[in-house]
Amino acid sequence: MLKNLARMLLRMLGWRTQQRVLELRARLVTGLRKRVGDPRFDYSLREVRATAKHNAPTLVVDRLLRYQRALGHDIDFGGKRVLELGAGPVLGWALTGLALGARRYVVLDPSFNPDVIDAMASYFNDQRRWLALAFGDVDGPGELIDSGRLEIVRAPGAHTGIPDASVDLILSNSVIEHVLDLDELAAELARIAAPGSVQYHFVDFSDHRVAPDRFAALYGHHPDEIRRLYRRRGLHVNMLRPSDVEAAFARHFSVERAVFLANAEHPSVRAPAPWWAEHYELDDLAIEVAAFNLTKG
């Protein structure tokens, strides 16, 4: 009740004022976590349990199926050594990939909280039942970790610690837009990717708000202003556009781009602030969601 009232009041404020209020909240939360001795800033169990998307056991699988439909082909997990970047607190597509025949699945997320596995047991049990009907039986996370088929690596993407040329399939979902040094990450992925490996990165280029114009908080402002407003909130949206992402990956891989969602009719796209208009073509600015399919020879 109070949370809904706070959100309603926040929406009544101007955009810049919203950012300052949210920045103050982030600083207060950070200070509280430090005082209670939580230096790792793991996913809070309370937050995970309270977030709808982390309690819908079919949601992440449904998203994968929609992505595959948009791509026009299935992603082949069979016999693959898989790495998923930024999988989130409930292990992303790990159980799905293993149900589809992955040999081994590595989840990389520096904020992963291992307590989630036991705390979200009912979520994983429900997901396993659904997967058994759709794809095949799969063990629970605890058993998969004990058997070595599932590994959780708490490290940044640019310094994974994973052996050279040891990964056949790399995935990420709404992660790349948060990577501050994409060149560094791309070089690390080139190091760990095996010859003949494949990658799929699904990227959300919007301003990450639920709003009619999905770019208004970006294209109406100079990037330096956005960085200043976001800096202390830990949002780390890198503001790279599809052409930037493609260029960073193309230094190491063959790249194919599939545009899933674009809207050139958004007011912010039709009349962006001068900096955006000077640096990007309209088609680049209009892309909301795209997939990048990388291959290594």
Backbone as CSV, one residue per row, in Angstrom:
resi,resn,N_x,N_y,N_z,CA_x,CA_y,CA_z,C_x,C_y,C_z
1,MET,0.823,-1.200,0.000,0.000,0.000,0.000,0.864,1.260,0.000
2,LEU,1.790,1.344,0.978,2.667,2.499,1.049,3.590,2.588,-0.162
3,LYS,4.048,1.404,-0.635,4.929,1.387,-1.810,4.198,1.919,-3.037
4,ASN,2.936,1.514,-3.217,2.155,1.989,-4.366,1.916,3.497,-4.279
5,LEU,1.660,3.996,-3.055,1.458,5.432,-2.873,2.736,6.203,-3.210
6,ALA,3.887,5.663,-2.774,5.171,6.318,-3.064,5.424,6.370,-4.566
7,ARG,5.103,5.276,-5.261,5.293,5.262,-6.719,4.385,6.284,-7.397
8,MET,3.157,6.385,-6.932,2.215,7.347,-7.513,2.724,8.778,-7.331
9,LEU,3.215,9.079,-6.122,3.741,10.419,-5.860,4.985,10.690,-6.702
10,LEU,5.820,9.674,-6.880,7.042,9.833,-7.673,6.708,10.173,-9.118
11,ARG,5.670,9.510,-9.659,5.296,9.751,-11.054,4.778,11.168,-11.270
12,MET,4.345,11.820,-10.208,3.836,13.182,-10.325,4.958,14.222,-10.431
13,LEU,6.181,13.801,-10.123,7.323,14.705,-10.164,7.893,14.800,-11.575
14,GLY,8.609,15.855,-11.859,9.327,15.966,-13.128,10.443,14.947,-13.211
15,TRP,10.922,14.707,-14.459,11.896,13.626,-14.649,13.172,13.874,-13.857
16,ARG,13.719,15.084,-13.907,14.957,15.358,-13.182,14.764,15.205,-11.670
17,THR,13.625,15.667,-11.169,13.353,15.529,-9.733,13.216,14.055,-9.356
18,GLN,12.580,13.270,-10.234,12.489,11.827,-10.001,13.875,11.223,-9.821
19,GLN,14.797,11.603,-10.701,16.139,11.027,-10.642,16.836,11.388,-9.333
20,ARG,16.646,12.608,-8.871,17.292,13.018,-7.614,16.696,12.279,-6.417
21,VAL,15.379,12.084,-6.434,14.737,11.326,-5.355,15.225,9.887,-5.347
22,LEU,15.290,9.274,-6.528,15.740,7.886,-6.622,17.216,7.758,-6.247
23,GLU,18.007,8.778,-6.610,19.421,8.765,-6.229,19.561,8.809,-4.708
24,LEU,18.773,9.671,-4.058,18.806,9.756,-2.591,18.406,8.423,-1.973
25,ARG,17.376,7.789,-2.516,16.949,6.482,-2.002,18.070,5.456,-2.132
26,ALA,18.736,5.430,-3.300,19.818,4.472,-3.516,20.952,4.686,-2.518
27,ARG,21.263,5.953,-2.242,22.341,6.247,-1.287,21.963,5.813,0.120
28,LEU,20.697,5.993,0.494,20.236,5.569,1.819,20.282,4.051,1.955
29,VAL,19.837,3.345,0.891,19.854,1.877,0.926,21.280,1.360,1.010
30,THR,22.187,1.970,0.226,23.591,1.570,0.264,24.167,1.739,1.663
31,GLY,23.880,2.888,2.276,24.377,3.127,3.629,23.829,2.131,4.624
32,LEU,22.558,1.768,4.502,21.953,0.800,5.417,22.599,-0.563,5.269
33,ARG,22.826,-0.999,4.031,23.437,-2.312,3.824,24.848,-2.370,4.394
34,LYS,25.575,-1.272,4.257,26.925,-1.245,4.835,26.868,-1.345,6.356
35,ARG,25.876,-0.678,6.964,25.777,-0.689,8.425,25.407,-2.070,8.964
36,VAL,24.648,-2.855,8.185,24.273,-4.185,8.674,25.284,-5.245,8.228
37,GLY,26.392,-4.820,7.663,27.472,-5.750,7.352,27.242,-6.585,6.117
38,ASP,26.730,-5.986,5.058,26.498,-6.710,3.809,27.349,-6.073,2.717
39,PRO,28.677,-6.319,2.715,29.555,-5.646,1.764,29.424,-6.162,0.343
40,ARG,28.785,-7.321,0.166,28.735,-7.910,-1.170,27.583,-7.367,-2.008
41,PHE,26.588,-6.785,-1.362,25.421,-6.270,-2.081,24.802,-7.350,-2.956
42,ASP,24.644,-8.546,-2.382,23.975,-9.624,-3.092,22.510,-9.263,-3.331
43,TYR,21.896,-10.053,-4.244,20.455,-9.927,-4.400,19.802,-10.207,-3.045
44,SER,19.020,-9.271,-2.545,18.325,-9.452,-1.277,17.227,-10.495,-1.449
45,LEU,17.161,-11.453,-0.525,16.108,-12.468,-0.598,14.729,-11.820,-0.537
46,ARG,14.622,-10.795,0.269,13.336,-10.103,0.377,12.947,-9.485,-0.958
47,GLU,13.904,-8.866,-1.633,13.626,-8.246,-2.930,13.297,-9.292,-3.985
48,VAL,14.005,-10.413,-3.960,13.742,-11.480,-4.933,12.332,-12.013,-4.751
49,ARG,11.960,-12.272,-3.511,10.627,-12.813,-3.238,9.526,-11.819,-3.578
50,ALA,9.843,-10.529,-3.508,8.832,-9.503,-3.746,8.726,-9.084,-5.205
51,THR,9.604,-9.582,-6.054,9.627,-9.188,-7.464,8.884,-10.210,-8.305
52,ALA,7.857,-9.764,-9.006,6.975,-10.681,-9.731,7.733,-11.563,-10.720
53,LYS,8.684,-10.977,-11.473,9.356,-11.760,-12.505,10.227,-12.864,-11.928
54,HIS,10.631,-12.733,-10.658,11.431,-13.777,-10.021,10.567,-14.854,-9.370
55,ASN,9.268,-14.733,-9.507,8.367,-15.712,-8.910,7.452,-16.357,-9.939
56,ALA,7.758,-16.155,-11.214,6.985,-16.749,-12.303,7.872,-17.771,-13.000
57,PRO,7.773,-19.056,-12.644,8.740,-20.053,-13.115,8.745,-20.302,-14.617
58,THR,7.703,-19.867,-15.333,7.701,-20.067,-16.787,8.133,-18.823,-17.554
59,LEU,8.249,-17.682,-16.862,8.477,-16.415,-17.558,9.775,-16.414,-18.348
60,VAL,10.868,-16.795,-17.718,12.166,-16.739,-18.387,12.227,-17.729,-19.546
61,VAL,11.527,-18.867,-19.396,11.491,-19.861,-20.476,10.638,-19.352,-21.632
62,ASP,9.498,-18.739,-21.306,8.651,-18.162,-22.348,9.416,-17.116,-23.154
63,ARG,10.247,-16.336,-22.464,11.031,-15.310,-23.157,12.008,-15.958,-24.139
64,LEU,12.651,-17.034,-23.733,13.566,-17.733,-24.631,12.827,-18.243,-25.865
65,LEU,11.629,-18.799,-25.669,10.854,-19.308,-26.799,10.459,-18.174,-27.746
66,ARG,10.112,-17.012,-27.190,9.771,-15.864,-28.046,10.991,-15.385,-28.818
67,TYR,12.145,-15.355,-28.169,13.363,-14.946,-28.858,13.675,-15.910,-30.007
68,GLN,13.535,-17.198,-29.754,13.823,-18.171,-30.802,12.856,-18.017,-31.980
69,ARG,11.616,-17.727,-31.668,10.643,-17.506,-32.744,11.036,-16.290,-33.579
70,ALA,11.478,-15.236,-32.911,11.893,-14.029,-33.621,13.163,-14.287,-34.443
71,LEU,14.074,-15.099,-33.906,15.293,-15.436,-34.634,15.009,-16.304,-35.853
72,GLY,13.959,-17.104,-35.760,13.627,-18.025,-36.854,14.276,-19.383,-36.718
73,HIS,14.936,-19.643,-35.590,15.530,-20.958,-35.360,15.747,-21.167,-33.863
74,ASP,15.834,-22.434,-33.477,16.092,-22.759,-32.074,17.563,-22.531,-31.738
75,ILE,17.813,-22.240,-30.484,19.187,-22.183,-29.987,19.578,-23.586,-29.565
76,ASP,20.667,-24.066,-30.094,21.097,-25.454,-29.872,21.929,-25.556,-28.591
77,PHE,21.351,-26.207,-27.572,22.057,-26.429,-26.307,22.721,-27.809,-26.258
78,GLY,22.338,-28.693,-27.166,22.733,-30.099,-27.080,24.239,-30.307,-27.016
79,GLY,24.721,-30.885,-25.911,26.132,-31.204,-25.753,27.042,-30.005,-25.573
80,LYS,26.487,-28.818,-25.420,27.292,-27.593,-25.379,27.755,-27.265,-23.957
81,ARG,28.920,-26.628,-23.898,29.393,-25.985,-22.671,28.901,-24.544,-22.748
82,VAL,27.995,-24.175,-21.840,27.251,-22.922,-21.951,27.676,-21.947,-20.855
83,LEU,27.748,-20.667,-21.227,27.953,-19.589,-20.270,26.821,-18.588,-20.444
84,GLU,26.161,-18.228,-19.334,25.160,-17.163,-19.374,25.649,-16.009,-18.524
85,LEU,25.732,-14.829,-19.135,26.177,-13.623,-18.445,25.004,-12.963,-17.726
86,GLY,25.216,-12.548,-16.485,24.203,-11.788,-15.767,22.865,-12.482,-15.686
87,ALA,22.877,-13.755,-15.297,21.659,-14.557,-15.331,20.618,-14.107,-14.311
88,GLY,21.036,-13.398,-13.269,20.080,-12.936,-12.279,19.931,-13.898,-11.119
89,PRO,19.085,-13.553,-10.156,19.031,-14.311,-8.901,18.439,-15.700,-9.001
90,VAL,17.647,-15.985,-10.056,17.048,-17.322,-10.158,17.617,-18.101,-11.352
91,LEU,18.897,-17.832,-11.664,19.715,-18.663,-12.564,19.329,-18.589,-14.043
92,GLY,18.529,-17.602,-14.420,18.266,-17.394,-15.843,17.779,-18.633,-16.561
93,TRP,18.449,-18.957,-17.678,18.056,-20.103,-18.499,18.803,-21.384,-18.138
94,ALA,19.444,-21.435,-16.974,20.300,-22.574,-16.646,19.545,-23.894,-16.666
95,LEU,18.432,-23.987,-15.937,17.688,-25.251,-15.904,17.117,-25.582,-17.279
96,THR,16.696,-24.563,-18.005,16.171,-24.787,-19.357,17.248,-25.363,-20.265
97,GLY,18.432,-24.740,-20.264,19.517,-25.220,-21.117,19.937,-26.635,-20.783
98,LEU,19.967,-26.961,-19.492,20.342,-28.318,-19.088,19.255,-29.317,-19.456
99,ALA,17.982,-28.919,-19.349,16.891,-29.791,-19.784,16.954,-30.040,-21.285
100,LEU,17.490,-29.059,-22.027,17.615,-29.187,-23.484,18.929,-29.840,-23.905
101,GLY,19.680,-30.376,-22.938,20.832,-31.198,-23.291,22.186,-30.577,-23.155
102,ALA,22.291,-29.381,-22.544,23.615,-28.785,-22.346,24.500,-29.730,-21.541
103,ARG,25.771,-29.827,-21.931,26.701,-30.676,-21.197,27.035,-30.064,-19.837
104,ARG,27.239,-28.749,-19.843,27.601,-28.033,-18.615,27.140,-26.593,-18.758
105,TYR,26.701,-26.015,-17.660,26.141,-24.659,-17.718,26.792,-23.813,-16.627
106,VAL,27.399,-22.707,-17.035,28.024,-21.781,-16.097,27.195,-20.506,-16.053
107,VAL,26.774,-20.124,-14.864,26.073,-18.871,-14.637,27.083,-17.876,-14.065
108,LEU,27.249,-16.747,-14.728,28.173,-15.727,-14.246,27.380,-14.513,-13.800
109,ASP,27.459,-14.210,-12.508,26.769,-13.047,-11.970,27.459,-12.623,-10.681
110,PRO,28.110,-11.463,-10.669,28.864,-11.052,-9.479,27.987,-10.797,-8.265
111,SER,26.685,-10.612,-8.456,25.796,-10.305,-7.333,24.985,-11.508,-6.871
112,PHE,25.304,-12.683,-7.377,24.474,-13.842,-7.029,24.525,-14.134,-5.533
113,ASN,23.367,-14.407,-4.968,23.244,-14.753,-3.549,22.959,-16.254,-3.451
114,PRO,23.908,-17.075,-2.966,23.700,-18.528,-2.920,22.525,-18.953,-2.055
115,ASP,22.102,-18.085,-1.132,20.954,-18.429,-0.284,19.657,-18.537,-1.083
116,VAL,19.639,-17.938,-2.281,18.440,-17.976,-3.110,18.061,-19.410,-3.464
117,ILE,19.041,-20.270,-3.666,18.753,-21.633,-4.112,17.843,-22.354,-3.126
118,ASP,18.131,-22.250,-1.841,17.265,-22.881,-0.839,15.993,-22.063,-0.598
119,ALA,16.137,-20.746,-0.576,14.992,-19.899,-0.268,13.915,-19.955,-1.350
120,MET,14.315,-20.211,-2.600,13.367,-20.242,-3.714,13.108,-21.668,-4.185
121,ALA,13.139,-22.611,-3.275,12.972,-24.026,-3.638,11.663,-24.277,-4.374
122,SER,10.575,-23.644,-3.936,9.282,-23.879,-4.593,9.298,-23.362,-6.030
123,TYR,9.991,-22.232,-6.252,10.121,-21.698,-7.616,10.821,-22.718,-8.520
124,PHE,11.960,-23.227,-8.061,12.716,-24.169,-8.890,11.953,-25.474,-9.092
125,ASN,11.221,-25.940,-8.082,10.424,-27.158,-8.244,9.329,-26.956,-9.291
126,ASP,8.669,-25.803,-9.248,7.628,-25.520,-10.246,8.232,-25.417,-11.639
127,GLN,9.398,-24.776,-11.748,10.038,-24.656,-13.056,10.436,-26.020,-13.600
128,ARG,10.941,-26.880,-12.737,11.353,-28.226,-13.169,10.151,-29.031,-13.661
129,ARG,9.005,-28.906,-12.986,7.812,-29.622,-13.444,7.384,-29.134,-14.817
130,TRP,7.466,-27.823,-15.017,7.084,-27.269,-16.319,8.073,-27.712,-17.396
131,LEU,9.350,-27.697,-17.078,10.361,-28.121,-18.047,10.213,-29.590,-18.395
132,ALA,9.850,-30.422,-17.407,9.679,-31.852,-17.661,8.589,-32.092,-18.697
133,LEU,7.551,-31.280,-18.653,6.471,-31.412,-19.628,6.889,-30.901,-21.006
134,ALA,7.685,-29.824,-21.032,8.032,-29.177,-22.302,9.267,-29.777,-22.968
135,PHE,10.308,-30.090,-22.184,11.591,-30.461,-22.769,12.171,-31.771,-22.233
136,GLY,12.039,-32.003,-20.951,12.637,-33.197,-20.354,13.005,-32.949,-18.903
137,ASP,13.250,-34.030,-18.196,13.568,-33.929,-16.772,14.911,-33.232,-16.550
138,VAL,14.988,-32.522,-15.434,16.240,-31.884,-15.040,16.301,-31.877,-13.518
139,ASP,17.479,-32.093,-12.971,17.651,-32.076,-11.517,17.502,-30.652,-10.976
140,GLY,17.387,-30.555,-9.648,17.347,-29.254,-8.999,18.716,-28.614,-8.967
141,PRO,18.772,-27.303,-8.691,20.061,-26.597,-8.696,21.105,-27.217,-7.785
142,GLY,20.709,-27.621,-6.587,21.675,-28.207,-5.651,22.323,-29.450,-6.211
143,GLU,21.498,-30.342,-6.773,22.034,-31.586,-7.346,22.907,-31.301,-8.563
144,LEU,22.500,-30.325,-9.366,23.284,-29.983,-10.563,24.643,-29.403,-10.187
145,ILE,24.672,-28.593,-9.128,25.950,-28.039,-8.655,26.839,-29.153,-8.115
146,ASP,26.258,-30.055,-7.335,27.040,-31.156,-6.759,27.623,-32.056,-7.841
147,SER,26.883,-32.241,-8.929,27.356,-33.116,-10.013,28.335,-32.420,-10.946
148,GLY,28.476,-31.100,-10.818,29.393,-30.353,-11.676,28.793,-29.880,-12.977
149,ARG,27.510,-30.166,-13.218,26.881,-29.729,-14.468,26.484,-28.255,-14.421
150,LEU,26.323,-27.713,-13.235,25.992,-26.301,-13.070,27.032,-25.656,-12.165
151,GLU,27.572,-24.535,-12.623,28.533,-23.791,-11.820,28.110,-22.333,-11.771
152,ILE,28.222,-21.728,-10.613,27.908,-20.317,-10.445,29.214,-19.573,-10.179
153,VAL,29.533,-18.631,-11.040,30.771,-17.857,-10.927,30.400,-16.439,-10.549
154,ARG,30.909,-15.990,-9.416,30.637,-14.625,-8.957,31.834,-13.750,-9.329
155,ALA,31.831,-13.301,-10.566,32.944,-12.503,-11.082,32.405,-11.542,-12.131
156,PRO,33.111,-10.442,-12.378,32.695,-9.529,-13.447,32.918,-10.154,-14.815
157,GLY,32.134,-9.719,-15.792,32.206,-10.309,-17.118,33.546,-10.140,-17.803
158,ALA,34.271,-9.089,-17.474,35.560,-8.847,-18.123,36.692,-9.650,-17.509
159,HIS,36.438,-10.315,-16.380,37.467,-11.101,-15.691,36.816,-12.375,-15.150
160,THR,36.425,-13.260,-16.049,35.613,-14.415,-15.663,36.402,-15.494,-14.932
161,GLY,37.707,-15.616,-15.221,38.485,-16.716,-14.669,38.227,-18.035,-15.359
162,ILE,37.439,-18.035,-16.426,37.115,-19.247,-17.180,38.277,-19.569,-18.122
163,PRO,38.627,-20.861,-18.279,39.773,-21.225,-19.140,39.588,-20.787,-20.592
164,ASP,40.712,-20.631,-21.275,40.700,-20.260,-22.694,39.919,-21.281,-23.518
165,ALA,39.194,-20.783,-24.525,38.543,-21.609,-25.550,37.756,-22.770,-24.961
166,SER,37.011,-22.503,-23.888,36.330,-23.589,-23.180,34.811,-23.495,-23.208
167,VAL,34.261,-22.536,-23.961,32.811,-22.329,-23.974,32.302,-22.420,-25.408
168,ASP,31.204,-23.190,-25.596,30.635,-23.389,-26.936,29.469,-22.462,-27.238
169,LEU,28.757,-22.040,-26.203,27.562,-21.216,-26.379,27.529,-20.171,-25.262
170,ILE,27.392,-18.902,-25.646,27.339,-17.807,-24.672,26.042,-17.047,-24.884
171,LEU,25.353,-16.761,-23.774,24.063,-16.094,-23.829,24.037,-14.907,-22.877
172,SER,23.244,-13.904,-23.222,22.926,-12.844,-22.267,21.578,-12.262,-22.640
173,ASN,20.847,-11.820,-21.619,19.527,-11.240,-21.827,19.437,-9.936,-21.049
174,SER,19.349,-8.817,-21.766,19.270,-7.488,-21.167,20.433,-7.244,-20.214
175,VAL,21.625,-7.564,-20.693,22.849,-7.387,-19.913,23.802,-6.407,-20.600
176,ILE,23.966,-6.560,-21.902,24.974,-5.799,-22.647,24.781,-4.288,-22.489
177,GLU,23.533,-3.826,-22.381,23.303,-2.384,-22.256,23.768,-1.823,-20.913
178,HIS,24.133,-2.715,-19.968,24.613,-2.271,-18.664,26.134,-2.392,-18.515
179,VAL,26.812,-2.870,-19.552,28.257,-3.078,-19.484,28.963,-1.769,-19.819
180,LEU,29.752,-1.267,-18.885,30.363,0.048,-19.080,31.551,0.012,-20.036
181,ASP,32.282,-1.107,-20.095,33.406,-1.230,-21.034,33.149,-2.456,-21.905
182,LEU,32.412,-2.262,-22.980,32.036,-3.386,-23.840,33.242,-3.940,-24.588
183,ASP,34.200,-3.103,-24.924,35.404,-3.588,-25.603,36.143,-4.599,-24.720
184,GLU,36.216,-4.310,-23.426,36.896,-5.206,-22.500,36.147,-6.528,-22.378
185,LEU,34.825,-6.472,-22.282,34.037,-7.696,-22.211,34.175,-8.508,-23.496
186,ALA,34.104,-7.847,-24.650,34.204,-8.555,-25.925,35.537,-9.293,-26.044
187,ALA,36.616,-8.674,-25.568,37.928,-9.323,-25.612,37.964,-10.557,-24.703
188,GLU,37.323,-10.473,-23.537,37.273,-11.619,-22.632,36.445,-12.758,-23.241
189,LEU,35.342,-12.414,-23.875,34.524,-13.444,-24.521,35.285,-14.103,-25.674
190,ALA,36.079,-13.313,-26.390,36.896,-13.883,-27.464,37.924,-14.861,-26.906
191,ARG,38.427,-14.584,-25.715,39.419,-15.468,-25.088,38.800,-16.806,-24.679
192,ILE,37.609,-16.781,-24.108,37.031,-18.013,-23.553,36.192,-18.793,-24.562
193,ALA,35.823,-18.155,-25.679,34.987,-18.822,-26.678,35.815,-19.823,-27.488
194,ALA,35.270,-21.026,-27.639,35.946,-22.061,-28.419,35.767,-21.800,-29.916
195,PRO,36.676,-22.292,-30.751,36.472,-22.191,-32.201,35.136,-22.830,-32.588
196,GLY,34.386,-22.161,-33.454,33.079,-22.663,-33.849,31.970,-22.335,-32.872
197,SER,32.283,-21.604,-31.807,31.276,-21.271,-30.799,30.287,-20.238,-31.332
198,VAL,29.142,-20.167,-30.647,28.056,-19.267,-31.033,27.633,-18.472,-29.806
199,GLN,27.209,-17.224,-30.032,26.706,-16.386,-28.946,25.407,-15.717,-29.380
200,TYR,24.525,-15.505,-28.402,23.306,-14.736,-28.612,23.182,-13.727,-27.474
201,HIS,23.184,-12.450,-27.843,23.027,-11.393,-26.856,21.758,-10.612,-27.197
202,PHE,20.794,-10.642,-26.300,19.524,-9.953,-26.492,19.590,-8.648,-25.699
203,VAL,19.464,-7.526,-26.403,19.793,-6.224,-25.819,18.587,-5.294,-25.861
204,ASP,18.306,-4.664,-24.719,17.237,-3.675,-24.599,17.866,-2.280,-24.673
205,PHE,17.591,-1.575,-25.752,18.194,-0.256,-25.961,17.310,0.887,-25.466
206,SER,16.186,0.593,-24.823,15.290,1.641,-24.354,15.879,2.336,-23.127
207,ASP,15.130,3.285,-22.573,15.600,3.973,-21.371,15.229,3.215,-20.097
208,HIS,14.668,2.003,-20.258,14.336,1.109,-19.138,13.233,1.661,-18.241
209,ARG,12.349,2.455,-18.841,11.154,2.891,-18.128,9.937,2.302,-18.814
210,VAL,8.853,2.158,-18.062,7.574,1.789,-18.667,6.886,3.096,-19.040
211,ALA,6.947,3.444,-20.313,6.420,4.725,-20.775,6.072,4.622,-22.251
212,PRO,5.151,5.464,-22.731,4.772,5.404,-24.160,5.959,5.628,-25.092
213,ASP,6.820,6.566,-24.738,8.020,6.833,-25.526,9.195,6.187,-24.806
214,ARG,9.695,5.086,-25.364,10.686,4.279,-24.672,12.082,4.900,-24.654
215,PHE,12.260,6.062,-25.284,13.579,6.701,-25.332,13.592,8.117,-24.773
216,ALA,12.468,8.568,-24.242,12.358,9.978,-23.854,13.393,10.381,-22.811
217,ALA,13.729,9.465,-21.895,14.696,9.791,-20.847,16.135,9.746,-21.348
218,LEU,16.332,9.287,-22.579,17.668,9.278,-23.175,17.812,10.404,-24.197
219,TYR,17.016,10.358,-25.247,17.254,11.218,-26.393,16.861,12.673,-26.155
220,GLY,16.167,12.953,-25.050,15.844,14.345,-24.744,16.949,15.068,-24.011
221,HIS,18.059,14.351,-23.723,19.120,14.921,-22.890,20.492,14.570,-23.465
222,HIS,21.468,15.372,-23.151,22.854,15.055,-23.497,23.314,13.891,-22.616
223,PRO,24.081,12.945,-23.142,24.536,11.808,-22.331,25.230,12.186,-21.034
224,ASP,25.984,13.294,-21.032,26.664,13.703,-19.797,25.667,14.026,-18.690
225,GLU,24.527,14.593,-19.060,23.501,14.906,-18.067,22.905,13.610,-17.512
226,ILE,22.667,12.646,-18.370,22.101,11.373,-17.916,23.083,10.669,-16.989
227,ARG,24.346,10.658,-17.354,25.355,10.014,-16.501,25.412,10.685,-15.127
228,ARG,25.308,11.987,-15.117,25.368,12.714,-13.854,24.182,12.348,-12.962
229,LEU,23.001,12.178,-13.562,21.809,11.854,-12.795,21.803,10.405,-12.326
230,TYR,22.396,9.512,-13.121,22.363,8.085,-12.813,23.562,7.613,-11.985
231,ARG,24.610,8.422,-11.935,25.913,7.949,-11.457,25.838,7.238,-10.111
232,ARG,25.173,7.824,-9.158,25.185,7.264,-7.806,24.051,6.278,-7.553
233,ARG,23.275,5.983,-8.564,22.164,5.057,-8.377,22.507,3.649,-8.821
234,GLY,23.673,3.468,-9.391,24.078,2.130,-9.794,23.334,1.584,-10.988
235,LEU,22.715,2.452,-11.806,21.961,1.942,-12.958,22.891,1.492,-14.077
236,HIS,23.914,2.268,-14.331,24.934,1.874,-15.299,24.364,1.475,-16.657
237,VAL,23.424,2.234,-17.177,23.001,2.031,-18.562,24.033,2.731,-19.433
238,ASN,24.689,1.976,-20.322,25.840,2.543,-21.023,25.462,3.468,-22.181
239,MET,24.200,3.442,-22.592,23.671,4.315,-23.647,24.260,4.021,-25.025
240,LEU,24.950,2.900,-25.174,25.417,2.506,-26.499,24.220,2.176,-27.382
241,ARG,24.345,2.497,-28.648,23.293,2.184,-29.613,23.683,0.916,-30.389
242,PRO,22.755,0.330,-31.150,23.057,-0.932,-31.845,24.330,-0.905,-32.681
243,SER,24.595,0.206,-33.355,25.809,0.287,-34.172,27.063,0.204,-33.309
244,ASP,27.011,0.758,-32.091,28.157,0.691,-31.183,28.408,-0.749,-30.733
245,VAL,27.333,-1.435,-30.360,27.449,-2.824,-29.897,27.996,-3.707,-31.017
246,GLU,27.457,-3.515,-32.208,27.917,-4.319,-33.343,29.399,-4.070,-33.622
247,ALA,29.832,-2.833,-33.539,31.241,-2.510,-33.806,32.161,-3.144,-32.772
248,ALA,31.761,-3.127,-31.492,32.597,-3.715,-30.437,32.750,-5.219,-30.629
249,PHE,31.680,-5.899,-30.963,31.747,-7.346,-31.156,32.454,-7.712,-32.465
250,ALA,32.309,-6.871,-33.484,32.878,-7.187,-34.800,34.402,-7.195,-34.791
251,ARG,35.032,-6.658,-33.750,36.488,-6.716,-33.654,36.986,-8.130,-33.376
252,HIS,36.093,-8.999,-32.905,36.506,-10.341,-32.508,35.678,-11.460,-33.153
253,PHE,34.470,-11.137,-33.620,33.552,-12.177,-34.085,32.872,-11.753,-35.383
254,SER,32.304,-12.739,-36.072,31.361,-12.437,-37.140,30.016,-12.134,-36.475
255,VAL,29.351,-11.067,-36.915,28.156,-10.581,-36.220,26.979,-10.518,-37.180
256,GLU,25.852,-11.052,-36.719,24.572,-10.847,-37.400,23.625,-10.182,-36.416
257,ARG,22.899,-9.174,-36.881,21.977,-8.453,-36.006,20.544,-8.685,-36.457
258,ALA,19.672,-8.997,-35.509,18.246,-9.142,-35.794,17.489,-8.138,-34.946
259,VAL,16.742,-7.257,-35.595,15.960,-6.253,-34.876,14.610,-6.847,-34.520
260,PHE,14.309,-6.901,-33.229,13.042,-7.461,-32.773,11.961,-6.391,-32.647
261,LEU,12.359,-5.179,-32.243,11.384,-4.129,-31.980,12.023,-2.785,-32.285
262,ALA,11.334,-1.981,-33.086,11.818,-0.638,-33.413,10.616,0.285,-33.598
263,ASN,10.796,1.547,-33.243,9.706,2.508,-33.400,10.281,3.887,-33.705
264,ALA,10.231,4.229,-34.979,10.755,5.531,-35.409,9.746,6.648,-35.183
265,GLU,8.548,6.299,-34.678,7.512,7.306,-34.477,7.537,7.915,-33.079
266,HIS,8.367,7.385,-32.183,8.479,8.015,-30.874,8.905,9.479,-31.053
267,PRO,8.291,10.420,-30.339,8.708,11.826,-30.464,10.197,12.032,-30.214
268,SER,10.758,11.284,-29.263,12.182,11.456,-28.956,13.062,11.003,-30.114
269,VAL,12.579,10.056,-30.920,13.343,9.583,-32.079,13.207,10.573,-33.237
270,ARG,12.008,11.083,-33.425,11.781,12.037,-34.522,12.504,13.362,-34.284
271,ALA,12.629,13.759,-33.006,13.276,15.045,-32.711,14.195,14.884,-31.500
272,PRO,15.311,14.171,-31.665,16.217,13.964,-30.530,17.023,15.221,-30.221
273,ALA,17.617,15.254,-29.047,18.523,16.336,-28.688,19.688,16.362,-29.686
274,PRO,20.302,17.518,-29.887,21.328,17.650,-30.940,22.434,16.606,-30.881
275,TRP,22.915,16.254,-29.690,24.032,15.304,-29.606,23.674,13.982,-30.267
276,TRP,22.469,13.477,-29.998,22.063,12.192,-30.570,21.910,12.282,-32.086
277,ALA,21.324,13.370,-32.552,21.129,13.544,-33.994,22.458,13.643,-34.730
278,GLU,23.464,14.202,-34.069,24.777,14.350,-34.700,25.545,13.032,-34.761
279,HIS,25.277,12.109,-33.842,26.087,10.897,-33.719,25.443,9.641,-34.300
280,TYR,24.119,9.643,-34.535,23.443,8.415,-34.956,22.401,8.690,-36.028
281,GLU,22.221,7.689,-36.891,21.139,7.727,-37.863,19.817,7.414,-37.167
282,LEU,18.714,7.872,-37.768,17.401,7.655,-37.177,17.113,6.170,-36.987
283,ASP,17.462,5.330,-37.964,17.202,3.900,-37.848,17.897,3.295,-36.636
284,ASP,19.076,3.787,-36.332,19.822,3.310,-35.169,19.128,3.728,-33.874
285,LEU,18.640,4.956,-33.845,17.979,5.476,-32.651,16.636,4.802,-32.393
286,ALA,16.010,4.272,-33.425,14.653,3.729,-33.294,14.614,2.305,-32.738
287,ILE,15.746,1.612,-32.692,15.749,0.200,-32.291,15.598,0.079,-30.783
288,GLU,14.566,-0.635,-30.351,14.318,-0.854,-28.928,14.932,-2.165,-28.439
289,VAL,14.745,-3.233,-29.186,15.266,-4.546,-28.797,15.904,-5.206,-30.018
290,ALA,17.104,-5.739,-29.842,17.795,-6.419,-30.940,18.576,-7.604,-30.394
291,ALA,18.828,-8.555,-31.263,19.657,-9.706,-30.914,20.924,-9.658,-31.744
292,PHE,22.042,-10.032,-31.117,23.331,-10.092,-31.794,23.805,-11.535,-31.747
293,ASN,23.918,-12.127,-32.928,24.360,-13.524,-33.067,25.823,-13.504,-33.496
294,LEU,26.712,-13.959,-32.610,28.147,-13.921,-32.874,28.669,-15.326,-33.125
295,THR,29.589,-15.441,-34.051,30.248,-16.725,-34.289,31.757,-16.494,-34.318
296,LYS,32.475,-17.525,-33.875,33.932,-17.466,-33.861,34.468,-18.567,-34.749
297,GLY,35.284,-18.182,-35.709,35.813,-19.150,-36.654,36.844,-20.066,-36.040
